Amino acid sequence: MNKNRHISKEKSFEFAIRVVHLARYLQHEKKEFVLSKQVLRSGTSIGANIEEARAGESRKDFKSKMSIASKEARETLYWLKLLKQTEYLEQRMADSLIRDCEELVSLLTSIVKTTAMVSNT
């Protein structure tokens, strides 16, 4: 499980960097400010919640923060799909971001489920 925690920390930080660049692109090139702020907020919140989870005071606190990170990742996935379908993003760019976000969702879901199973034993 520690390996997944480390991977989630690294992947979420790299993803957040891409999201910051995406928001900048949307605001400067596409003059889109509402959706760009939404995806920026949720996309950078994933890693922030993972960091908070790593400093959790208990297993329950850790699970709670990781659950929030998972929810933020799912929200980000929604915004990315919306940006793709409304043609604010080129398909190639959108597909790459969506793929990375789906990977984060899967990883975080796995961590939350594993933590829940360990807590129940």
Rosetta silent file (secondary structure, phi, psi, omega in degrees, C-alpha in Angstrom):
SEQUENCE: MNKNRHISKEKSFEFAIRVVHLARYLQHEKKEFVLSKQVLRSGTSIGANIEEARAGESRKDFKSKMSIASKEARETLYWLKLLKQTEYLEQRMADSLIRDCEELVSLLTSIVKTTAMVSNT
SCORE:     score description
SCORE:     0.000 S_00000001
   1 L     0.000  -35.018  178.967    0.000    0.000    0.000 S_00000001
   2 H   -59.971  -34.744  177.811    2.890    2.384    0.686 S_00000001
   3 H   -61.615  -45.316  178.729    3.937    2.021   -2.948 S_00000001
   4 H   -63.509  -37.158  178.789    0.485    3.169   -4.114 S_00000001
   5 H   -63.520  -42.957  179.470    0.590    6.092   -1.707 S_00000001
   6 H   -65.798  -44.698  179.325    3.932    7.215   -3.125 S_00000001
   7 H   -61.097  -43.322 -178.516    2.739    6.748   -6.710 S_00000001
   8 H   -63.781  -37.435  178.676   -0.453    8.700   -5.995 S_00000001
   9 H   -63.092  -48.996 -178.699    1.569   11.569   -4.523 S_00000001
  10 H   -65.259  -48.573 -177.643    3.859   11.772   -7.568 S_00000001
  11 H   -64.273  -38.937 -179.224    1.127   11.290  -10.166 S_00000001
  12 H   -68.458  -34.424  178.588   -1.198   13.812   -8.555 S_00000001
  13 H   -69.365  -45.102  177.725    1.554   16.442   -8.461 S_00000001
  14 H   -61.840  -39.863  178.508    2.464   15.871  -12.118 S_00000001
  15 H   -65.085  -40.817  179.543   -1.224   15.966  -13.001 S_00000001
  16 H   -61.011  -39.118  177.463   -1.695   19.232  -11.077 S_00000001
  17 H   -61.238  -44.304  178.804    1.103   20.824  -13.114 S_00000001
  18 H   -63.372  -38.197 -179.760   -0.671   19.795  -16.320 S_00000001
  19 H   -67.142  -39.046  176.732   -3.963   21.177  -14.986 S_00000001
  20 H   -61.640  -44.900  177.725   -2.346   24.532  -14.178 S_00000001
  21 H   -64.054  -38.514  177.859   -1.009   24.708  -17.735 S_00000001
  22 H   -61.732  -47.267 -179.636   -4.429   23.683  -19.047 S_00000001
  23 H   -61.158  -42.279  178.066   -6.184   26.444  -17.102 S_00000001
  24 H   -61.089  -44.649  178.335   -3.665   28.982  -18.347 S_00000001
  25 H   -60.106  -48.181 -177.974   -4.217   27.766  -21.926 S_00000001
  26 H   -61.953  -39.819 -178.048   -8.007   27.931  -21.594 S_00000001
  27 H   -74.163  -41.494 -175.664   -7.919   31.433  -20.145 S_00000001
  28 H   -84.464  -41.724 -175.361   -5.339   32.932  -22.500 S_00000001
  29 L   -90.451  -38.025 -175.275   -6.027   31.097  -25.754 S_00000001
  30 L  -103.616   -7.841 -178.502   -9.721   30.223  -25.529 S_00000001
  31 L    55.284   40.162  179.879  -10.853   33.097  -23.266 S_00000001
  32 L  -111.795  119.544 -172.402  -12.720   30.552  -21.143 S_00000001
  33 L  -113.876  -30.022 -176.414  -12.740   31.420  -17.450 S_00000001
  34 H   -73.868  -56.204 -179.149  -15.550   29.545  -15.685 S_00000001
  35 H   -65.717  -35.357 -179.825  -14.715   25.965  -16.653 S_00000001
  36 H   -63.307  -37.459  178.497  -10.986   26.649  -16.444 S_00000001
  37 H   -70.610  -35.503  178.501  -11.354   27.719  -12.810 S_00000001
  38 H   -64.441  -48.950 -178.072  -13.457   24.651  -12.019 S_00000001
  39 H   -69.260  -33.030  176.713  -10.944   22.214  -13.487 S_00000001
  40 H   -64.570  -46.223 -179.050   -8.068   24.125  -11.887 S_00000001
  41 H   -62.612  -52.113 -176.023   -9.669   23.954   -8.445 S_00000001
  42 H   -72.218  -37.232 -177.512  -10.594   20.273   -8.539 S_00000001
  43 H   -68.628  -31.426  177.543   -7.498   19.145  -10.443 S_00000001
  44 H   -87.909  -19.797  179.479   -5.059   20.721   -8.007 S_00000001
  45 H   -70.574  -25.148 -179.630   -7.117   19.694   -4.988 S_00000001
  46 H   -56.278  -56.720 -178.569   -6.401   16.014   -5.647 S_00000001
  47 H   -65.435  -35.577  179.024   -2.752   16.274   -4.652 S_00000001
  48 H   -62.413  -40.486  178.840   -3.467   18.686   -1.816 S_00000001
  49 H   -71.627  -32.270  174.894   -5.814   16.158   -0.230 S_00000001
  50 H   -64.339  -42.585  177.238   -3.288   13.363   -0.723 S_00000001
  51 H   -61.393  -42.327  177.736   -0.732   15.482    1.140 S_00000001
  52 H   -63.013  -39.948  179.874   -3.231   16.055    3.939 S_00000001
  53 H   -62.165  -38.662 -179.433   -3.939   12.320    4.071 S_00000001
  54 H   -63.407  -24.105  178.297   -0.243   11.565    4.480 S_00000001
  55 L  -101.065   15.550 -177.578   -0.295   13.690    7.632 S_00000001
  56 L   -57.394  145.469 -177.922   -3.491   12.066    8.878 S_00000001
  57 L   -82.028  -16.324 -179.924   -3.841   11.640   12.605 S_00000001
  58 L  -154.986  170.390  176.385   -5.446    8.219   12.287 S_00000001
  59 H   -61.708  -38.230  178.791   -6.327    5.589    9.705 S_00000001
  60 H   -63.068  -43.421  177.901   -9.862    7.014    9.661 S_00000001
  61 H   -63.269  -44.161  177.595   -8.500   10.517    8.966 S_00000001
  62 H   -57.728  -49.779 -178.718   -6.240    9.124    6.230 S_00000001
  63 H   -60.914  -40.587  179.946   -9.151    7.301    4.587 S_00000001
  64 H   -61.448  -46.797 -179.299  -11.342   10.403    4.776 S_00000001
  65 H   -67.197  -38.843  178.445   -8.765   12.622    3.041 S_00000001
  66 H   -67.869  -33.292  175.926   -8.037    9.982    0.392 S_00000001
  67 H   -64.556  -41.145  177.408  -11.779    9.665   -0.225 S_00000001
  68 H   -64.052  -42.309  177.675  -11.949   13.415   -0.785 S_00000001
  69 H   -59.484  -41.650  178.604   -8.993   13.184   -3.186 S_00000001
  70 H   -62.985  -42.228  178.072  -10.837   10.440   -5.072 S_00000001
  71 H   -64.845  -39.858  177.637  -13.978   12.578   -5.294 S_00000001
  72 H   -63.964  -38.302  178.108  -11.948   15.548   -6.549 S_00000001
  73 H   -64.416  -41.265  177.827  -10.405   13.319   -9.211 S_00000001
  74 H   -65.079  -39.667  177.003  -13.866   12.223  -10.332 S_00000001
  75 H   -63.435  -42.698  179.027  -15.007   15.844  -10.471 S_00000001
  76 H   -60.624  -41.079  177.756  -11.945   16.746  -12.519 S_00000001
  77 H   -58.726  -41.683  177.020  -12.752   13.907  -14.894 S_00000001
  78 H   -58.452  -49.497 -177.912  -16.215   15.406  -15.366 S_00000001
  79 H   -63.628  -39.656  179.511  -14.794   18.847  -16.225 S_00000001
  80 H   -63.990  -42.789  178.382  -12.257   17.357  -18.646 S_00000001
  81 H   -64.506  -39.166  178.018  -14.948   15.387  -20.461 S_00000001
  82 H   -64.596  -44.022  178.050  -17.107   18.499  -20.638 S_00000001
  83 H   -61.782  -36.258  177.711  -14.215   20.553  -22.046 S_00000001
  84 H   -68.218  -49.139 -176.368  -13.632   17.874  -24.662 S_00000001
  85 H   -67.469  -25.902  178.516  -17.289   17.591  -25.681 S_00000001
  86 L   -93.561    6.730  173.747  -17.680   21.361  -25.933 S_00000001
  87 L    64.019   27.844  170.097  -14.545   21.483  -28.093 S_00000001
  88 L   -77.297  -23.033  178.961  -12.510   23.712  -25.808 S_00000001
  89 L  -120.106  141.866  172.993   -9.855   21.010  -25.961 S_00000001
  90 L   -66.778  150.863 -175.674   -8.466   19.151  -28.919 S_00000001
  91 H   -57.317  -44.121 -177.503   -9.215   15.445  -28.775 S_00000001
  92 H   -61.845  -45.699  179.444   -5.572   14.408  -28.353 S_00000001
  93 H   -64.786  -46.060 -179.310   -4.962   16.792  -25.458 S_00000001
  94 H   -62.327  -45.132 -177.788   -8.260   15.920  -23.807 S_00000001
  95 H   -61.972  -38.652  178.974   -7.743   12.171  -24.178 S_00000001
  96 H   -65.494  -45.908  178.635   -4.313   12.350  -22.568 S_00000001
  97 H   -65.611  -42.118  179.367   -5.606   14.333  -19.584 S_00000001
  98 H   -63.133  -43.793  178.873   -8.679   12.123  -19.248 S_00000001
  99 H   -59.715  -45.936  179.126   -6.540    8.968  -19.331 S_00000001
 100 H   -64.292  -39.138 -179.987   -4.255   10.339  -16.595 S_00000001
 101 H   -68.844  -40.905  176.924   -7.215   11.414  -14.494 S_00000001
 102 H   -61.700  -36.914  176.829   -8.899    8.011  -14.862 S_00000001
 103 H   -63.409  -42.579  176.872   -5.658    6.423  -13.696 S_00000001
 104 H   -63.391  -42.342  178.366   -5.694    8.646  -10.600 S_00000001
 105 H   -58.693  -47.407 -179.553   -9.342    7.753   -9.916 S_00000001
 106 H   -62.256  -45.156 -179.187   -8.521    4.038  -10.109 S_00000001
 107 H   -62.477  -46.887 -178.770   -5.447    4.376   -7.916 S_00000001
 108 H   -67.934  -37.759  176.599   -7.231    6.436   -5.273 S_00000001
 109 H   -61.478  -41.882  178.393  -10.259    4.136   -5.278 S_00000001
 110 H   -63.024  -44.011  179.513   -7.929    1.201   -4.698 S_00000001
 111 H   -62.919  -43.843 -179.485   -6.187    2.965   -1.805 S_00000001
 112 H   -64.061  -44.360  179.699   -9.512    3.877   -0.175 S_00000001
 113 H   -64.625  -42.845  179.303  -10.861    0.322   -0.529 S_00000001
 114 H   -63.623  -41.751  178.945   -7.647   -1.204    0.802 S_00000001
 115 H   -63.902  -40.163  179.507   -7.634    1.182    3.749 S_00000001
 116 H   -64.867  -39.955 -179.879  -11.256    0.315    4.506 S_00000001
 117 H   -67.268  -41.234  179.559  -10.487   -3.422    4.422 S_00000001
 118 H   -66.085  -37.747 -178.810   -7.477   -3.012    6.718 S_00000001
 119 H   -66.798  -30.674 -176.274   -9.554   -0.888    9.108 S_00000001
 120 H   -84.769   -7.520 -178.869  -12.236   -3.575    9.337 S_00000001
 121 L   -95.956    0.000    0.000   -9.831   -6.358   10.287 S_00000001
